[in-house]
Amino acid sequence: MFRQMNASTGCDKRVEAFFDLWGSGIRAAAETAAGEKEEVPYRPGSLNLYNMNNEKNMEGNQMAAITAGMVKELREMTGAGMMDCKKALAATDGDMEKAVEFLREKGLAAASKKAGRIAAEGLVKTLVSEDGKSAAIVEVNSETDFVAKNAQFQGYVADVAAQVLASSAQDMDAFMAEAWAKDASLTVAQELSSQIAVIGENMNIRRFEKITTDGVVIDYIHGGGRIGVLLEVSAEVVNDDVKEALKNIAMQIAALTPKYVKRDEIPQEFVEHETEILKVQAKNENPDKPDAIIEKMIVGRLNKELKEFCLLDQAYVKDGDLTVAKYLEQVSKEVGGKIELKKFVRFETGEGLEKKEEDFAAEVAKQMQ
């Protein structure tokens, strides 16, 4: 409706941005004291705050209710506009994954390097053994940023990382059942419960990973524990220059979120899936071009996308004229020994989780209790 209203004025984008911000404020005000949102359903053809565009061609269709929260989630995942996200969700009957593909096929969203939103609080911690042959990384979540900055919470997370480094557990259940290293009368799960009682906020040991190698492991923490990286390397020479180079690459992993070390690690089904999406996208953007040209476009776009996913193919952040692979070759020549990247692990706090939100009045009331 407002899009039609502003068609003649030329201020459609500004008006849409205003309604976008206004809608965000209304959503925040609609939260209950328990922190649960009263989501206003969006249905094609209806007139409410989230469907001010009267989409006549979709009236009468039996579609799943599209909530404001779903639109918000899709926007955070893709960076696409509010109206485009609503249309994508409506066209895919509320299926989030299909909505992302719909937007990509329309050229309105880039390939996502990581699934979901990042919203929960907490801390990522790494720990490397003295000989550099083993390392641990762990993520522990909290409800609030205040607790995540608490010294006791940070000390507890460091203890969990030490527990992981000494552990032989292969999964979370086995790890939680282990005796707590600092008090063998408790299990890891029981110590977590004790910490929750002392700190006064719910916490969760969300995930961990341990690397043991004949080579060397380098760790990197960014943003005081927001992002953590472990990098496993085989190196014929390990000196200060090599360690500095590997730290630079760990920083690259933290910043540019690659998914694989090298191209041959990418599953074929992933390549085929991406190829199909890029094919639809290219045909939508260039309906009059012959298939031979479309195929060349697909190859070029796929190659560019896969370079972003593969660490060795990425442009090196400190020198855009080099790839990470070329940078490693350069360092190898300088130190007189081959360096090979084997594996990396990257944790980002709250990756894929949604933070519980409360309105301001409820937050103040809670603090006054």
TACORGI-V298464 format. One record per run of one state. SS is the DSSP state (a for helix, b for strand, c for the rest). FROM is the first residue (numbers start at 1). TO is the last residue. Records with the same first field share a line. If there is no record, write none. Layout:
SS = FROM-TO + FROM-TO
This chain:
c = 1-1 + 6-11 + 30-30 + 32-36 + 38-40 + 43-55 + 59-65 + 79-81 + 92-95 + 106-117 + 119-120 + 129-133 + 143-144 + 149-150 + 167-171 + 178-178 + 181-182 + 200-202 + 213-215 + 223-226 + 236-239 + 257-259 + 261-262 + 266-267 + 286-290 + 314-314 + 317-318 + 336-338 + 349-350 + 352-359 + 369-369
a = 2-5 + 12-29 + 56-58 + 68-78 + 82-91 + 96-105 + 145-148 + 151-166 + 172-177 + 188-199 + 240-256 + 263-265 + 268-285 + 291-309 + 311-313 + 324-335 + 360-368
b = 31-31 + 37-37 + 41-42 + 66-67 + 118-118 + 121-128 + 134-142 + 179-180 + 183-187 + 203-212 + 216-222 + 227-235 + 260-260 + 310-310 + 315-316 + 319-323 + 339-348 + 351-351
